[in-house]
């Protein structure tokens, strides 16, 4: 098959990382795979771009920001050049643009959002206009599908495909390096839904009991004001020597290997890649009790707690620092599992097109 993956911007964030992983996997299975975007490539995406190039995934990213007409023209040229049998449009805005073009190629809209995009009136109205232009609507979680039905309506082909990760990328070790200070890591975009501010507050309690503890935060700076607030709070609480506020990291497996515990106090999620990566690494995990994390509640070394309660969150983090790593079975949540489901969708919509 000929498959095109469309993202908003090539960057180190969940939807884009999944699209890259699917593209590489599908190419290694012998398919012709292409990747394009509406916005220019971020500098942090360079290591992933190298991987795509190494595996002969053809990328066509715009060299500069463009207006609406420019984005549509770039996308039109990318699709005409790739001649795909199917386009996977990852996230809402890319799916809007793909379905606005007068082309017959089947479009599969993949909902990655941690929140309900269609609470916004404009997005809801546009989606209702374009909904039938998607041959299939994929949600990375059941919540995505339920939100869509509640705010937009039913679609003839709606599917849940959980995200998946490649366990081989994450080296399982029995315990952190004994010479290293205890380290908590949180990975995610700097935005209020990821709740890094609460992690800093809870970490202030942890340091009182574990004076040499460290907190490493890393991710795409989506909301500069929120990022600045995280930096300011760490300074205000006297934690500047303990808290390291970093940008996006391509070496996630190494970040997790060097940490003692993983934190994810999100208010909302789709189906977090970072959470799955942490599970695959075997690291002790402390996360919020939101529904998308519930599948892991009985996994060894996983605590789902009320992270909005600073004391409860801090106690869980301290307990996690004392735990050992543990192997976890991620049946149904591997990259292989996800890739097979996406390929099945691609074949189904392509066959429907050939019969129409």
C-alpha positions in Angstrom: 0.0 0.0 0.0 0.9 3.7 -0.4 0.3 5.4 3.0 0.6 9.1 3.8 0.8 10.4 7.4 -0.2 14.0 8.0 0.7 15.9 11.2 0.4 19.5 12.3 4.1 20.1 12.9 7.0 17.6 13.1 7.9 17.8 16.8 8.5 15.7 19.9 4.9 15.3 21.0 2.6 12.3 21.2 0.7 12.4 17.9 3.8 13.2 15.9 5.9 10.5 17.6 3.2 7.9 17.0 2.9 8.9 13.3 6.7 8.5 13.0 6.7 5.1 14.6 3.8 3.9 12.4 5.5 5.3 9.3 8.8 3.5 10.1 7.0 0.2 11.0 4.9 0.3 7.9 7.9 1.0 5.7 9.7 -2.0 7.2 6.7 -4.1 6.3 7.3 -3.2 2.7 4.7 -0.4 2.1 5.5 2.9 0.4 5.1 5.5 3.2 5.2 9.2 3.2 4.9 11.9 5.9 4.0 15.6 5.5 2.8 18.4 7.8 1.1 21.8 7.8 3.8 23.6 9.7 7.6 23.6 9.5 9.7 21.0 11.3 10.8 21.8 14.8 14.5 21.5 15.6 13.9 18.9 18.2 12.4 16.6 15.5 15.8 16.2 13.8 16.7 12.8 15.3 13.3 11.4 14.3 13.7 12.8 10.8 17.0 11.0 10.5 15.2 7.8 11.5 12.6 8.4 8.8 15.2 9.1 6.2 17.2 6.0 7.2 14.1 3.8 6.6 13.2 5.5 3.3 10.1 7.2 4.5 9.8 10.2 2.2 9.1 13.4 4.1 7.8 16.7 2.7 7.6 19.4 5.3 7.1 23.1 4.5 10.2 25.2 4.9 8.4 28.2 6.3 5.1 29.1 8.0 2.2 29.7 5.5 -1.3 31.0 5.7 -4.4 28.9 5.1 -4.2 28.9 1.3 -0.5 28.1 1.5 -1.1 25.2 3.8 -3.8 23.8 1.5 -1.5 24.2 -1.6 1.4 22.5 0.2 -0.9 19.6 1.3 -2.4 19.3 -2.2 1.1 19.0 -3.7 2.2 16.5 -1.1 -0.9 14.3 -1.7 -0.6 14.5 -5.5 3.1 13.6 -5.3 2.6 10.7 -3.0 -0.5 9.3 -4.7 -1.5 7.5 -1.5 -4.1 4.8 -1.1 -5.0 6.4 2.2 -4.1 9.5 4.3 -4.0 9.3 8.1 -4.6 12.8 9.4 -3.3 12.9 12.9 -5.2 15.4 15.1 -8.1 17.8 14.4 -6.5 20.7 12.5 -4.7 18.4 10.0 -7.9 16.5 9.5 -9.8 19.7 8.7 -7.2 20.6 6.0 -7.1 17.2 4.5 -10.9 17.0 4.1 -11.1 20.5 2.7 -9.3 19.5 -0.5 -11.2 18.2 -3.5 -9.4 14.9 -3.7 -10.8 11.4 -3.8 -8.2 9.7 -1.6 -9.7 8.2 1.6 -9.0 10.3 4.7 -8.8 8.7 8.1 -9.1 11.2 11.0 -7.1 10.2 14.0 -8.2 11.9 17.3 -5.2 12.3 19.6 -6.4 15.2 21.8 -6.2 15.0 25.5 -9.3 17.2 25.7 -12.6 17.4 23.7 -11.7 19.7 20.8 -15.4 20.0 19.9 -16.4 21.9 22.9 -15.2 24.9 20.9 -18.1 26.1 18.8 -16.1 26.8 15.6 -14.4 23.4 15.7 -17.8 21.7 16.3 -19.4 23.5 13.3 -16.5 22.7 11.0 -16.4 19.1 12.0 -20.1 18.7 11.4 -19.6 20.0 7.8 -16.6 17.8 7.1 -17.4 14.7 9.1 -18.6 12.6 6.1 -15.4 13.4 4.2 -13.6 11.0 6.6 -13.9 7.4 5.6 -13.1 6.5 9.2 -12.6 8.2 12.5 -10.1 6.7 14.9 -9.9 7.6 18.6 -6.8 6.6 20.6 -9.1 6.2 23.5 -12.8 5.4 24.1 -13.1 8.9 25.6 -12.2 10.4 22.2 -15.0 8.4 20.5 -17.6 9.2 23.2 -16.7 12.9 23.1 -17.1 12.9 19.3 -20.5 11.3 19.4 -21.7 13.5 22.2 -20.7 16.8 20.5 -20.6 16.1 16.7 -22.7 13.0 16.3 -22.3 9.4 15.0 -19.9 8.5 12.2 -20.4 5.4 10.1 -17.0 4.0 10.9 -15.6 4.8 14.3 -12.8 2.7 15.8 -10.7 2.8 19.0 -7.0 2.1 18.4 -4.9 2.5 21.5 -1.4 3.9 21.1 1.4 1.5 21.2 5.2 1.6 21.9 8.1 -0.6 21.0 9.2 -2.4 24.2 12.6 -3.2 22.7 13.5 0.5 22.9 13.3 0.5 26.7 16.0 -1.4 28.5 14.6 -2.9 31.7 17.0 -2.6 34.6 16.4 -4.0 38.1 17.2 -0.8 40.0 18.6 2.7 39.4 22.3 3.4 39.6 23.2 3.4 43.3 25.5 6.3 42.8 22.8 8.6 41.4 20.6 10.9 43.4 16.9 9.8 43.5 15.3 11.3 40.4 11.6 11.8 39.5 10.8 12.6 35.8 7.7 13.9 34.1 7.5 14.0 30.3 4.9 16.0 28.5 4.0 19.3 26.8 4.1 22.4 29.1 0.4 23.1 29.3 -2.0 23.3 32.2 -3.6 19.9 31.3 -0.3 18.2 32.0 -0.2 19.7 35.5 3.5 20.2 36.0 2.9 22.9 38.6 1.3 20.3 40.9 4.3 18.1 40.5 6.6 20.9 41.6 4.4 21.5 44.6 4.4 17.9 45.6 8.1 17.6 45.0 8.7 20.4 47.6 7.2 17.9 50.2 9.4 15.1 48.8 12.6 17.1 49.2 11.9 17.6 52.9 12.1 13.9 53.4 14.6 13.0 50.6 17.0 16.0 50.6 19.0 14.9 47.6 16.0 14.1 45.3 15.8 15.6 41.9 12.9 16.5 39.6 13.4 16.5 35.8 10.6 18.0 33.6 10.9 17.8 29.9 8.6 18.4 26.9 7.5 20.7 24.1 6.9 24.3 25.3 3.4 24.6 24.0 2.3 27.3 26.4 5.3 29.7 27.2 3.4 31.3 30.0 2.8 28.0 31.7 6.4 27.0 31.2 7.5 30.3 32.8 5.1 29.7 35.7 6.7 26.3 36.3 10.2 27.9 36.4 9.0 30.6 38.7 7.3 28.2 41.2 10.5 26.1 41.4 12.4 29.2 42.3 9.8 30.5 44.7 9.9 27.2 46.6 13.6 27.2 46.8 14.0 24.2 44.5 16.1 25.7 41.8 19.0 23.3 42.6 16.7 20.3 42.6 14.3 21.0 39.7 15.5 20.9 36.1 13.0 22.3 33.6 14.0 21.1 30.2 12.7 21.2 26.7 11.8 18.2 24.5 14.0 15.2 24.6 14.5 12.7 21.8 16.3 10.2 24.1 13.2 9.3 26.2 14.5 5.7 26.8 17.6 7.2 28.3 15.7 9.7 30.4 13.6 6.9 31.8 16.6 4.7 32.4 18.3 7.4 34.5 15.2 8.1 36.6 13.9 6.4 39.8 10.2 7.3 39.4 7.8 8.6 36.8 5.1 11.2 37.4 2.0 12.0 35.3 -0.6 14.1 37.2 -2.5 15.0 34.0 -6.0 16.4 34.3 -6.9 14.8 31.0 -5.3 12.6 28.3 -6.1 10.8 25.1 -3.9 7.7 25.3 -0.5 9.0 26.5 2.6 7.8 24.7 4.8 9.0 27.6 2.7 6.9 30.0 3.1 3.8 27.9 6.8 4.4 27.5 7.2 4.6 31.3 5.2 1.4 31.7 7.5 -0.3 29.1 10.6 0.9 30.9 9.6 -0.8 34.2 10.0 2.4 36.2 7.7 3.0 39.3 4.8 5.2 38.1 2.7 7.7 40.0 -0.2 9.1 37.9 -3.7 10.7 38.3 -6.9 8.7 38.5 -8.3 9.8 35.1 -10.0 7.2 33.0 -7.3 6.8 30.3 -4.9 5.5 33.0 -7.3 3.1 34.6 -6.1 0.1 32.5 -2.8 0.2 34.4 -4.2 0.3 37.9 -3.3 -3.3 38.7 0.1 -3.2 37.0 3.0 -3.8 39.4 4.8 -0.6 40.5 1.9 1.7 39.4 0.1 4.0 41.8 -3.0 5.9 40.6 -3.8 8.6 43.2 -5.5 11.9 43.7 -2.6 14.0 42.4 -4.6 17.2 43.1 -4.1 16.5 46.8 -0.5 17.6 47.3 0.1 15.5 50.4 -1.3 12.3 48.8 0.7 13.0 45.6 4.0 13.6 47.6 3.5 10.4 49.7 3.1 8.4 46.5 6.2 9.9 44.9 8.2 9.1 48.0 7.0 5.6 48.0 7.8 5.2 44.3 11.4 6.4 45.0 11.9 3.4 47.3 10.5 0.8 44.8 12.4 -1.3 42.3 11.8 -1.5 38.6 9.5 -4.3 37.4 8.7 -6.0 34.1 5.2 -5.3 32.8 3.2 -7.1 30.1 1.9 -4.6 27.5 -0.4 -7.0 25.6 -2.4 -5.0 23.0 -0.4 -1.9 23.7 2.8 -2.5 21.6 3.7 -0.7 18.4 3.1 -3.9 16.5 -0.4 -4.1 17.9 -1.2 -0.5 16.9 0.4 -0.8 13.5 -1.6 -3.9 12.6 -4.9 -2.2 13.5 -4.0 1.0 11.5 -3.1 -1.2 8.5 -6.4 -3.1 8.8 -8.2 0.3 8.6 -6.1 1.4 5.7 -7.0 -1.8 3.7 -10.7 -1.5 4.6 -11.1 2.1 3.4 -9.0 1.6 0.3 -11.0 -1.5 -0.6 -14.3 0.5 -0.1 -12.9 3.1 -2.4 -12.1 0.6 -5.1 -15.6 -0.8 -4.9 -17.4 2.5 -5.0 
